[in-house]
Amino acid sequence: MDERAKIRVTLPRENPTPSYWQDPPHDIADQHTTKDLPDRADIVIIGSGITGAAIAWNLLKNVKPGEARSRNIVMLEARQACSGATGRNGGHTKAASYRSFLEHSSLLGTPAAVQIARLEYDNIQAIHAFAKEHNIPCDSNPCHTIDIVYDESQWTAAHEAVAAMKAAFPEGDPAAEYTFHSPEEVQSKFHCALDAGTVAGQPQTIYGGVSYPAGSISSYAFTTGLLKLCLSRGLNLQANTPATSLMKNRDERTWTVQTPRGSIWTKDIILATNGYTAAIAPTFQGVIVPLRGQVTAQRPGSKVPEKGCLPTTYSFIYDKGYEYMIPRPKGSRNEGDLVIGGGLVRAKGDGLEEYGTTDDTTVNEEISDYLADTLTRYFGGDDGKGNWGDDHPDGKVRKEWTGIMGYTPDGFPMVGAVPGETGFWMSCSFQGHGMVLCWMCAKALVEMMDGRDNEELKAWFPEAFRVGFERMRKRFQGRLHTSATVPPGPAVGGQSA
């Protein structure tokens, strides 16, 4: 893993695999709000995914459409707008907080673990509420989810974690609402086969299921809709304009951002660059490590109930890994399609070669083969007599694509002022968990920038998420929170370990 973390991070590559969500591209995909790149700005946001868009919204939300703005904000995007991880994920607004709660409690203390789980739950609610309030057409679908567990240690850990959460949260708190299901209930209620065959020499037999509130959304449609709201309030979006370098000016307080279309002088730079951060901020090389994820959109088999428009989302959890599945809801484009991603550990070396790469122009063929077979096994069983049936006559896989996520050594985002710098801010590295972290992290960052880093903010924003030198010196270990093992060590009272 050390060698993978050393691979030099590059800017986003040209001609990425076409994402299911970006076909066709949104009408602002190639937006240049002004024909020429401005030479000055108060704030430059680098990145136009959900983080960059949410930051822009929090900076501009009090400006009425068409009203003169108090700050000149320019957003730079290396490729088309929202063409990175946000436009390439599965659209799952699912926290699964119980799967990391024991680890967070062990490392940070129970109050901090509660705070993180609360932020994740609030983030999900806020996104769906915002989409509804602003009429963004993004297939917002608050619903329940089911985690189907195929590993005994994961099943045992789930019971321990849910019990710990119920003890730590007020009685009836929806952030700690979990229901356990027997294998027979999983089969009858969620239509999965009790026996999903054998993979890598391991039998895939259901131990049970865990259901709780979650949701699904087209994160690409949500974010481009949010960007349009920001554009109406004065945001200057410059797509296909990569930031190639950042230079501190002689006054030591302002910056020059260089691009192929010219340079911009600015008071504040904000990195919303997730897995690509180290490409323009080399101090984060090995600190924020890219990881390539892979997703497919599959047409449902002939026997899948409700023609694929299942009422819940799914995760399929086994030793060291998982897949997630989002049914496209009724009324959406390609309704009934099953968007399924994951399968990292099914590649050579448990997916080691997917770490450190920024190449989303290709797919991993081992993962492709595995994902193409997963739903037949999970719903049909090894004998093929379950709830999958025959593959769709037009073919099972409609679309397949990859995207680049960002991971830190301790498994937490990096949010706040870049250490040792003035006017340099970031909200990056969401561990493949962005749809339940980015919105609230963006809100917190703008609070910090506007001088409201006070007790009110500290009451809801985790200290462990703040960027700092100590965190940056840690050794990268890969993807965390996927095993059932709780790390040893004392709680440290809410401070980053």
Secondary structure as UniProt FT lines:
FT   HELIX           2..6
FT   TURN            21..22
FT   TURN            27..30
FT   STRAND          40..46
FT   HELIX           50..60
FT   TURN            61..62
FT   TURN            65..66
FT   STRAND          73..76
FT   TURN            81..82
FT   HELIX           85..87
FT   HELIX           98..108
FT   HELIX           110..133
FT   TURN            134..135
FT   STRAND          141..149
FT   HELIX           152..168
FT   TURN            171..172
FT   HELIX           174..176
FT   STRAND          179..181
FT   HELIX           183..190
FT   STRAND          195..199
FT   TURN            200..201
FT   STRAND          202..205
FT   STRAND          208..216
FT   HELIX           219..232
FT   TURN            233..234
FT   STRAND          236..238
FT   STRAND          245..248
FT   TURN            250..251
FT   STRAND          255..259
FT   TURN            260..261
FT   STRAND          262..271
FT   HELIX           274..276
FT   HELIX           277..280
FT   HELIX           282..284
FT   TURN            285..287
FT   STRAND          289..298
FT   TURN            302..303
FT   HELIX           305..308
FT   STRAND          313..318
FT   TURN            319..320
FT   STRAND          321..327
FT   TURN            330..331
FT   TURN            333..336
FT   STRAND          338..342
FT   HELIX           344..346
FT   HELIX           348..351
FT   HELIX           352..354
FT   HELIX           365..380
FT   TURN            381..384
FT   TURN            393..394
FT   STRAND          397..407
FT   TURN            409..410
FT   STRAND          414..417
FT   TURN            419..420
FT   STRAND          424..428
FT   TURN            431..432
FT   HELIX           434..436
FT   HELIX           438..449
FT   TURN            450..451
FT   HELIX           455..460
FT   HELIX           463..465
FT   HELIX           469..472
FT   TURN            493..494
//
